[in-house]
């Protein structure tokens, strides 16, 4: 009997919206895409959703986390409204609200996801006080706290929350002035105890302060990754949040068929979880299980145990997590059946999904439940709240990002042989706090936000088949983990480590799990360093064992000094042909054109990630 192809196994039937694409071709070569599905109604603010579910089903679980003993501790929608309103009153008593202060001064949160943080976010936003979650790494893993200090100076917080005082004290002492109140979840001496915030009774002014919040109210300041400099504070309004949550649920109506359940580790200081996951759960009356695991050695077991305990109806994660998850499911049939039995779909974002990973999970779900669980994807940014396009159908095309969201116009602009994607809609930011230059540069003459991403059509003859990621218009890129790689810094670091033996290097790794280099040698310096003939060719140098060993040693030492995958170089190939002027690999100023080099040498980039004798694999 012939083995059954995965493509012959049907996808699970899921309630997705039908595609209805409108297309406009312009004389300048640009293309406008939009859906014919109109954006549905949405409330003035997120907490209207919270109140709806509190009124209709007050005992339904909203947020759930592990207590110190390891048991799940839930807070219901009814309890969440009461707690959030109490915290709002505490903030009002401190002089924070849309009517009592300059509402641009936010409440800052420095910790990891928690029920306390979720309640504080809702409490602040529902009275017109922006919420600003900041990556804990800026406080806990930084030597000089430079990014944290920059952010604090920029946003001038009215209050700071930490889950525990001790781990954050050094950072707080370094960046905060003496007059900023700090609330601590553990009630440490010298800090305001969080328990006092949840024991307040809302006063007579609370209802009016709540009613004053509207779509234009600033809900959050969310921060860009800072991969190209200091983080930018993205102004995020209630309209952005509510309209995007509505648009997502319009394309994925399955989210309203039954209360969605998610088990999620992604941090709320990032837009994917803090906006999309949190707000979709809130809008659809779902339950959010907080996963304290991480896709790191020694920590992923926590995620696995949580997934064995809870059956999510959807997942939204970076491809790296699905890759880490695959072997656990392949080795444990019972776990696979448990996980997929209630799963409607799996969503990935932040980086492209490697086809082999998707195929492995397709095979596991087919074996476990007899059908493939649809993988869908989306593309967005912190500035877009986040979803701009979404694949809302089962697709065989790897990396299918889908089509425009309701209420979003997509403009595809020809740029250096690619189609640059620009977006306009009610989910798009007005700009960056305190950075007029960056705000002006982010939008084109028609008011479209310039994302910096390039896309291509899955089927150029049928646009309705969706869009695929086609790299960054700029040189920086993401690994499959979702981690940004700053090409310039990687290049300079590598060239410094092996100086003076290299002329230049092109950095690879876009849509990959590792950084690589296409290395252009300095023939003169290499010949001198290894007592070789000045006439030695690049091909001969590329095969020189002493040179290869030296490069491997120096770059391995360089890697040991790097803190994360965004700086470590894993693979290297020595180029045997110099940069080509004809292929625009070398600029008129003598600089290596990264994008042109990678395009011209795409076959070598592919070889770099294969088991090829020309490749140096670095530790």
DASULJO-V435898 format. One record per pair of residues at least 12 apart in sequence whose ideal C-beta (glycine too) atoms are under 6 Angstrom apart, sorted by sequence separation. I is the first residue (numbers start at 0). J is the second residue. D is the distance in whole Angstrom. If there is no record, write none. Layout:
i:I j:J d:D
i:I j:J d:D
//
This chain:
i:21 j:33 d:5
i:62 j:74 d:5
i:220 j:232 d:4
i:221 j:233 d:5
i:290 j:302 d:5
i:377 j:389 d:4
i:388 j:400 d:5
i:389 j:401 d:4
i:454 j:466 d:4
i:455 j:467 d:5
i:474 j:486 d:4
i:504 j:516 d:5
i:505 j:517 d:4
i:583 j:595 d:4
i:584 j:596 d:5
i:60 j:73 d:4
i:61 j:74 d:6
i:263 j:276 d:6
i:388 j:401 d:5
i:409 j:422 d:6
i:578 j:591 d:6
i:21 j:35 d:5
i:221 j:235 d:5
i:376 j:390 d:5
i:388 j:402 d:6
i:455 j:469 d:4
i:490 j:504 d:5
i:504 j:518 d:5
i:554 j:568 d:6
i:19 j:34 d:6
i:60 j:75 d:6
i:61 j:76 d:5
i:261 j:276 d:6
i:290 j:305 d:5
i:375 j:390 d:5
i:388 j:403 d:5
i:389 j:404 d:6
i:407 j:422 d:6
i:408 j:423 d:5
i:454 j:469 d:5
i:525 j:540 d:5
i:584 j:599 d:6
i:19 j:35 d:4
i:219 j:235 d:4
i:453 j:469 d:4
i:490 j:506 d:5
i:503 j:519 d:5
i:529 j:545 d:5
i:19 j:36 d:6
i:58 j:75 d:5
i:59 j:76 d:5
i:106 j:123 d:4
i:133 j:150 d:6
i:217 j:234 d:6
i:218 j:235 d:5
i:357 j:374 d:5
i:407 j:424 d:4
i:453 j:470 d:5
i:489 j:506 d:5
i:501 j:518 d:6
i:502 j:519 d:5
i:529 j:546 d:6
i:582 j:599 d:4
i:61 j:79 d:5
i:218 j:236 d:6
i:386 j:404 d:6
i:406 j:424 d:5
i:57 j:76 d:6
i:164 j:183 d:4
i:217 j:236 d:6
i:218 j:237 d:5
i:406 j:425 d:5
i:453 j:472 d:6
i:501 j:520 d:6
i:502 j:521 d:5
i:57 j:77 d:3
i:373 j:393 d:4
i:387 j:407 d:5
i:451 j:471 d:6
i:486 j:506 d:5
i:501 j:521 d:6
i:520 j:540 d:6
i:215 j:236 d:6
i:216 j:237 d:5
i:288 j:309 d:5
i:427 j:448 d:5
i:451 j:472 d:5
i:500 j:521 d:6
i:106 j:128 d:6
i:158 j:180 d:5
i:159 j:181 d:5
i:160 j:182 d:5
i:161 j:183 d:6
i:162 j:184 d:4
i:163 j:185 d:5
i:218 j:240 d:6
i:378 j:400 d:5
i:451 j:473 d:5
i:53 j:76 d:5
i:131 j:154 d:6
i:147 j:170 d:6
i:151 j:174 d:5
i:164 j:187 d:3
i:214 j:237 d:5
i:423 j:446 d:6
i:493 j:516 d:6
i:52 j:76 d:4
i:53 j:77 d:5
i:105 j:129 d:4
i:106 j:130 d:6
i:107 j:131 d:5
i:108 j:132 d:5
i:109 j:133 d:6
i:111 j:135 d:6
i:214 j:238 d:3
i:259 j:283 d:5
i:299 j:323 d:6
i:303 j:327 d:6
i:376 j:400 d:5
i:423 j:447 d:5
i:484 j:508 d:6
i:500 j:524 d:5
i:102 j:127 d:5
i:110 j:135 d:6
i:294 j:319 d:5
i:339 j:364 d:5
i:499 j:524 d:4
i:500 j:525 d:5
i:105 j:131 d:4
i:144 j:170 d:5
i:148 j:174 d:4
i:164 j:190 d:5
i:258 j:284 d:5
i:259 j:285 d:4
i:260 j:286 d:5
i:261 j:287 d:6
i:262 j:288 d:4
i:264 j:290 d:4
i:294 j:320 d:5
i:421 j:447 d:4
i:422 j:448 d:5
i:53 j:80 d:4
i:147 j:174 d:5
i:258 j:285 d:5
i:263 j:290 d:6
i:307 j:334 d:6
i:345 j:372 d:6
i:255 j:283 d:6
i:262 j:290 d:5
i:264 j:292 d:5
i:335 j:363 d:5
i:339 j:367 d:5
i:421 j:449 d:5
i:109 j:138 d:5
i:138 j:167 d:5
i:144 j:173 d:5
i:254 j:283 d:5
i:294 j:323 d:5
i:312 j:341 d:6
i:318 j:347 d:5
i:339 j:368 d:5
i:344 j:373 d:5
i:345 j:374 d:5
i:346 j:375 d:5
i:347 j:376 d:5
i:348 j:377 d:5
i:96 j:126 d:5
i:97 j:127 d:3
i:144 j:174 d:6
i:313 j:343 d:5
i:342 j:372 d:5
i:420 j:450 d:5
i:478 j:508 d:6
i:49 j:80 d:6
i:310 j:341 d:4
i:312 j:343 d:5
i:313 j:344 d:5
i:314 j:345 d:5
i:315 j:346 d:4
i:336 j:367 d:4
i:344 j:375 d:5
i:86 j:118 d:6
i:138 j:170 d:4
i:247 j:279 d:6
i:306 j:338 d:6
i:317 j:349 d:5
i:318 j:350 d:5
i:335 j:367 d:4
i:420 j:452 d:5
i:541 j:573 d:4
i:86 j:119 d:6
i:95 j:128 d:5
i:317 j:350 d:6
i:339 j:372 d:6
i:476 j:509 d:4
i:479 j:512 d:5
i:244 j:278 d:4
i:318 j:352 d:5
i:322 j:356 d:5
i:325 j:359 d:5
i:329 j:363 d:6
i:419 j:453 d:6
i:420 j:454 d:5
i:478 j:512 d:6
i:541 j:575 d:5
i:83 j:118 d:5
i:87 j:122 d:4
i:244 j:279 d:6
i:321 j:356 d:6
i:325 j:360 d:6
i:328 j:363 d:5
i:387 j:422 d:5
i:418 j:453 d:6
i:572 j:607 d:5
i:82 j:118 d:5
i:86 j:122 d:4
i:417 j:453 d:4
i:418 j:454 d:6
i:410 j:447 d:5
i:538 j:575 d:5
i:570 j:607 d:5
i:83 j:121 d:5
i:240 j:278 d:6
i:244 j:282 d:5
i:537 j:575 d:5
i:83 j:122 d:4
i:87 j:126 d:5
i:276 j:315 d:6
i:470 j:509 d:6
i:74 j:114 d:5
i:119 j:160 d:6
i:572 j:613 d:6
i:384 j:426 d:4
i:572 j:614 d:5
i:262 j:305 d:5
i:354 j:397 d:4
i:383 j:426 d:6
i:262 j:306 d:6
i:383 j:427 d:6
i:570 j:614 d:6
i:571 j:615 d:4
i:382 j:428 d:5
i:570 j:616 d:6
i:262 j:309 d:5
i:351 j:398 d:5
i:569 j:617 d:6
i:105 j:154 d:6
i:107 j:156 d:4
i:113 j:162 d:6
i:221 j:270 d:6
i:262 j:311 d:5
i:568 j:617 d:6
i:64 j:114 d:5
i:261 j:311 d:5
i:104 j:155 d:6
i:105 j:156 d:6
i:110 j:161 d:6
i:260 j:311 d:5
i:62 j:114 d:5
i:106 j:158 d:5
i:107 j:159 d:5
i:108 j:160 d:5
i:109 j:161 d:5
i:110 j:162 d:4
i:260 j:312 d:5
i:417 j:469 d:5
i:516 j:568 d:6
i:104 j:157 d:4
i:259 j:312 d:5
i:419 j:472 d:5
i:497 j:550 d:6
i:518 j:571 d:6
i:259 j:313 d:6
i:514 j:568 d:5
i:62 j:117 d:5
i:514 j:569 d:6
i:515 j:570 d:4
i:516 j:571 d:5
i:517 j:572 d:6
i:518 j:573 d:5
i:519 j:574 d:5
i:497 j:553 d:5
i:513 j:569 d:4
i:496 j:553 d:5
i:517 j:574 d:6
i:109 j:167 d:6
i:399 j:457 d:6
i:414 j:472 d:6
i:496 j:554 d:6
i:396 j:457 d:5
i:496 j:557 d:4
i:95 j:157 d:5
i:555 j:617 d:5
i:402 j:465 d:6
i:554 j:617 d:5
i:555 j:618 d:5
i:401 j:465 d:5
i:551 j:615 d:5
i:154 j:220 d:6
i:382 j:448 d:6
i:399 j:465 d:4
i:400 j:466 d:5
i:115 j:184 d:5
i:398 j:467 d:5
i:380 j:450 d:6
i:398 j:468 d:6
i:46 j:121 d:6
i:390 j:465 d:6
i:493 j:568 d:6
i:271 j:348 d:6
i:115 j:193 d:6
i:154 j:232 d:6
i:46 j:125 d:4
i:146 j:225 d:6
i:153 j:232 d:6
i:149 j:229 d:5
i:484 j:565 d:5
i:126 j:208 d:5
i:482 j:564 d:6
i:482 j:565 d:5
i:125 j:209 d:6
i:127 j:212 d:5
i:129 j:217 d:5
i:503 j:591 d:4
i:505 j:593 d:5
i:127 j:216 d:5
i:130 j:219 d:5
i:131 j:220 d:4
i:129 j:219 d:6
i:253 j:343 d:5
i:129 j:220 d:5
i:505 j:596 d:4
i:505 j:597 d:6
i:515 j:607 d:5
i:124 j:218 d:5
i:507 j:604 d:5
i:89 j:196 d:4
i:86 j:196 d:5
i:89 j:199 d:5
i:98 j:208 d:6
i:274 j:384 d:6
i:275 j:385 d:6
i:88 j:199 d:4
i:270 j:381 d:5
i:274 j:385 d:6
i:85 j:197 d:5
i:96 j:208 d:5
i:88 j:201 d:5
i:85 j:199 d:4
i:88 j:202 d:6
i:97 j:211 d:5
i:82 j:197 d:5
i:105 j:220 d:6
i:270 j:385 d:4
i:84 j:201 d:5
i:88 j:205 d:6
i:351 j:468 d:6
i:474 j:593 d:5
i:350 j:477 d:5
i:350 j:479 d:5
i:350 j:481 d:5
i:349 j:481 d:3
i:134 j:268 d:5
i:132 j:267 d:5
i:133 j:268 d:6
i:132 j:268 d:4
i:247 j:386 d:6
i:250 j:389 d:5
i:243 j:384 d:4
i:250 j:391 d:4
i:243 j:386 d:6
i:239 j:384 d:4
i:233 j:381 d:5
i:233 j:382 d:5
i:112 j:267 d:5
i:249 j:405 d:5
i:223 j:381 d:6
i:246 j:404 d:4
i:246 j:405 d:5
i:351 j:510 d:4
i:221 j:381 d:5
i:246 j:406 d:6
i:319 j:479 d:6
i:318 j:479 d:5
i:319 j:480 d:4
i:317 j:480 d:6
i:242 j:406 d:6
i:317 j:481 d:4
i:44 j:212 d:5
i:43 j:213 d:5
i:43 j:214 d:6
i:112 j:289 d:5
i:242 j:425 d:4
i:243 j:426 d:4
i:242 j:426 d:5
i:238 j:425 d:6
i:239 j:426 d:5
i:44 j:237 d:5
i:234 j:428 d:5
i:45 j:240 d:6
i:233 j:428 d:5
i:234 j:429 d:6
i:234 j:430 d:6
i:234 j:432 d:6
i:42 j:241 d:6
i:232 j:431 d:6
i:41 j:241 d:4
i:231 j:431 d:4
i:232 j:432 d:4
i:41 j:242 d:5
i:231 j:434 d:6
i:41 j:245 d:4
i:39 j:245 d:5
i:231 j:437 d:6
i:38 j:246 d:6
i:39 j:249 d:6
i:62 j:287 d:5
i:63 j:288 d:5
i:64 j:289 d:4
i:60 j:286 d:4
i:52 j:284 d:4
i:48 j:281 d:5
i:16 j:250 d:5
i:48 j:282 d:5
i:14 j:252 d:5
i:14 j:253 d:4
i:13 j:253 d:5
i:14 j:256 d:6
i:226 j:475 d:6
i:226 j:483 d:4
i:224 j:483 d:5
i:226 j:485 d:5
i:153 j:433 d:5
i:13 j:343 d:5
i:13 j:344 d:6
i:5 j:361 d:5
i:8 j:365 d:5
i:11 j:370 d:4
i:13 j:373 d:6
i:9 j:370 d:6
i:10 j:371 d:5
i:11 j:372 d:6
i:8 j:371 d:6
i:10 j:373 d:5
i:38 j:405 d:4
i:38 j:406 d:3
i:34 j:403 d:5
i:36 j:405 d:5
i:33 j:403 d:5
i:32 j:403 d:5
i:34 j:405 d:6
i:16 j:391 d:5
i:33 j:408 d:5
i:15 j:391 d:5
i:15 j:392 d:5
i:32 j:409 d:4
i:31 j:410 d:6
i:29 j:410 d:6
i:30 j:411 d:4
i:20 j:402 d:6
i:10 j:393 d:4
i:29 j:412 d:5
i:28 j:413 d:5
i:22 j:462 d:6
i:20 j:463 d:5
i:18 j:463 d:5
//
